[in-house]
C-alpha cells in the first residue's frame, strides 16, 4: 500500500522501459515530464504534434530531438487516431494526453473502427497524498464522467479496485461520498449510495469492501466516525473515495492540490493501455507522477 504518491518511483525503478505516445505534445510541462521519465529510463517516447512548436520548446530546454520519435501533425483528431493505431499495432504501452481537449482523445478511444476501449466503462482515477496524512487516497471520478448513474459507479468501483489490486491493495475500502452519512430521500447521492451498497452485498462488486453514504470526514477520520457513532469497517479508513458527480470529485482534486499541497497522479482506466490524463494546469511533477503510475501498471495490461 502507498503511503505517498512518491513511493511509485521506487516501485518502478527495476521495470523495463515502456513505450509512451503523447498526443498534442507541444506543451512545455508535458515535454518536461516526458523528458524526466525518459531520463529515468522508464519510457521511450513518441511525440505527436506540430514539429516546429515541439522543436522550439525542446531547443529552449536543451533537449535532444534525436532522443525522441516525432510525428509532425497539427490535427489533434488525426493525431489521436494515429496513437490508437499505435496501440493496436503493439507499438505503444501508454497513451498520454497533451495540450488538447479530453473529449478529442476519448472520442478516439471509443471509436468502433480503431478505438481501444476494453471495459464496459472508462473512468478516471486519481491518487493524492497529503503532507500530514498517513496514506494515499484514491478517488473517482473528478475528470471525466459528469453525472455517473448507479450502474456507472458500480463499473467505476470495479475498474478502480482491479487497478488498486495491481498496486498491492488486497481488499481496498471504498467509501461512497455524499454530504451526510444517513440516507435522505431529498439527497439523491445518499439514495444512490444505499443502492450501490445493496448491489455490492449481492456480489456485483468484488475484491473490496464498500459502504456509505459518508461525508468526506467520515471517510478519512476515525475520530470523526467514532464521534458520530458510525460503525463500519470502512468509516475512517477509506482507500477509495467515490464521488457522485464530476463537480464533487473535481472540487476535491483541485482543493487537494492548491490548498492542501497534495502530491497527485491520475490515469484513465478501461482501455487496452493506461491513459495518462492530467489537467492542462497540472504541474510538471503531477504529469511525471502519472507517467510513472502508468508504467507501473502497464505490465499487467
N, C-alpha and C positions, 0 to 999 in steps of 0.2 A: 504493500500500500504506500501511496505517495504522501509524504509529509509536506513536500514542497514541489512546485512545478519544476524547479531547477534539478530535482532528482532525476528527471528524464535524461539529462545529459550523461550521467554515469551509467544509466541503463542501456544506452545506445552505443557506447564508445567501442565495443568489440564487434559490432554488427558490420556486415558487408554493406558498402555504399548502395544507395537506391537511386533510381533514375527518376528525376523530377522534371516535369514540364510545366512552365508558368505561362499563362495566357495574359496578354497585355502587360508585358514586363517593364515597360518604360516608366518606372517609378523608383525614386531614389531609395526609399526604405525597403521596398521589395527586393531590389538588387543588392542592397547591403545585407539583408538577411540571407539571401541565397548565397552570396559570396562567403558569409560566415560559415554556413553549413558546408559549402564546398571545401573551405579551408580546414574544417574539422574532419574531412573525409567521409562525411555522412551521405552526401549526394553527388551525383553528376547531373548537371542542369542543361536543359534545352529551354531557350528563351524565345517566346513568340511575341512579336510586336514590331513597331516601326524601327528599323535598324538605325537610322540617323539619331533618333532620340535615345535609344539604348546605348549606342556608341558614345554619345555626348556625355551621358551620366557616367559611364564606365571610364571614360578618359579623365573626367574630373576626379573620380575616385582612385585613379591609377590602377584599375583592374585590367587584367589581360583578356582582350576579346577572344583570343585563341583558346582560352580555357573553357569556352562555352560553345555549344551548338546554338546558332542564332537563326531563326526563321523570320525573314523580313515580311511582316504582314501588318497592315494598318486597319484591317477589318476584324473587329472583335468576334463577330459571328463566325467568320471563316476560321479564325484562329482557334476558337472553341471547338469547332468541328474537327480541326486537324489534331487537337490534343486528344479528343475522344478516339480518333482513329489510331493514334499512337498507342493508347491503352489497349485497344482491340488487337493490335499487331504485336503486343508484348514488348513495346519499346518504352513504356513508362510505368513506373510503380506508384507514382504520386502525381496528382494534379494540384496546381496552386493558382488561385485567383489573384491577378494583379490589379491594375488600375482599370476596372470595368465594373458594370453593374452585375450584381449577383444573378439577376434573372437571366442574363445572357448565358452565363455558364450553366445554370440549371436547365435552361431550355435545351442545351446541347446534351446534357447528361441524360435527360429523359427522352430524347429523340428516338423514335421507334426504328429508324434505319441504322443509325450508328451510335446511339446512346449507350451508356454504361451502367444504367440503374440495375441493381441486383435484388434489393429488398422491396417489400411492398410499399415502403415509405422511406423517403430521405429525411433526415433530421440533423440539425446542428447540435453538437455537444461541446460545451466549454469547460475549462478547468480553471480554477482560481485558488491561489494560495496567498494567505494574508500574513503580514509580519507578526501578529500576535495571536495566531490561531494554530492549533496543533495538527491540522491535516488539510489536505487539498479537497476542495468541494467541486463536484461535477454538477453541471446544470444544463437543462434543455427546456425550451428552445428559445434562445434570445436573438436569433439572427435570420431565421428562415421561415418557419411556419407561423402564419399570422394568428389564426384562431383555431388551433387543433381540436378536433372533436374528441370524444371519449375514446373512440376506436383509434384515432390517430395517436393519442397519448399512450395507448397500450403498445402500439408499434414503437413509439419513441422510447418507451421504457425498455422494451426488449432489445432494441438496437443498442441502446446505451449500456445496458447491463452486459450484453455479449462483448461489447468493446471493453468494458471495465474488467471483465474476466481476463482479457489479454494483458492487462496491466497488473494482474495479481490479486484482484479483488474477488474472493471466492463467493461471497454472499453479500453483495452491496445492499446497504439500507437506503431505501427510496422514499423520500418524503414528497407528498402531493401538496403543493403550496397554495395557500389562499391568504385571506386577511385574518382569519379566525380558525379555531381548532374544532368548532362544532358545526354540524350540518345546519344550514339555514336556507329554507326554500327560496328566500329572496336573494340569495347569493349563489349564482349558478356554479361558481368554481367549487363550492363545498358540496353541492349536489353531484357534480361530476366526479369529485374525489371519492365520494361514497360508492358511486357506480364502478369506478376503477378498482377500488379495494375489493368489491364483490367479484369482479372479473378475475382479479389476482387469486382470490381464495378458491375460485372454480378451476384454477390451473391454466388460465390464459397466459400468464406471465410466469416465467421460471428463472431459477438461479439467483433469486434476490428476496428481500423482504420489503413489502410495500405497505404503507399506511398513510393516513391523512383523513381529513384535511388538517394541515398545520399552518400556522403563521411562521415566518422565517425564524423568529426567535425560538420557537418550539422545535424547529429542525436542528438547530446548531447549539443550543444551550441546554444542558442538563438541568441547571438551576432553574431556568425558566419553565421547563416542562414539569419539574417537581413542584414548583410554586403554584402552577395551575392545576395540579392533580392529574396530569396526563400519564396514563400507564400504557406504554408501548415500547417494544424493543427498538423502534426507530426514533422516537422523540429524543432530541438532544444529540443523536448520533448519526444523523443523515450523511450519507456519502454522495447521493444524487438528489438534487432538487429538481422537481418537475413543475414548470410554471404553466398556468392556464392559458396565457396569451403571450404573444411576442413582446407586447409593451412591458409586461411584468418582468420577463426574462431579460429584456434589453436594459431596463432601468437598473436591475440588479447588476448586470455586467458593467455598465458604464459607471455606476456608483462604486463598484468594487475597484475599478481601475483608477478613477480620477479622485476619489475621496479616501478610499481605504488603502490605496497604493498596492493593490493586489498584483501578483505576477500571474499572467494568464496565457492560455493557449486555447485553440479551438479547431475542430475539423467537422466536415460533413460525413455522416455515416450512411450506409445503404447502397453505395456504388461498388463497382468492381475493385476500385482502389480508393484509398483515403483521399479526400479533397481538402486542401488547406484553404479555409475561407476565413479571412480576418477582415475587420473594418479597414477602410482606406485610411482612417485616422489612427489605427493601431501603431504602436511603436515598432521599431526595428527588433527589439527583444521579443515582443509578443509574436511577431511573424516568425522569428527564428525558433521560438518555443514550439510553435505549431508545426513547423517543418520537422523538427526533431521528434515530436509526438507521432507524426505520420510515419516517419522512418521506423520507429519502434514497433508500430502495429502492422505495417505493411507486410511484414514477413509472414503474417498469419492470414493474409487475404488470398 
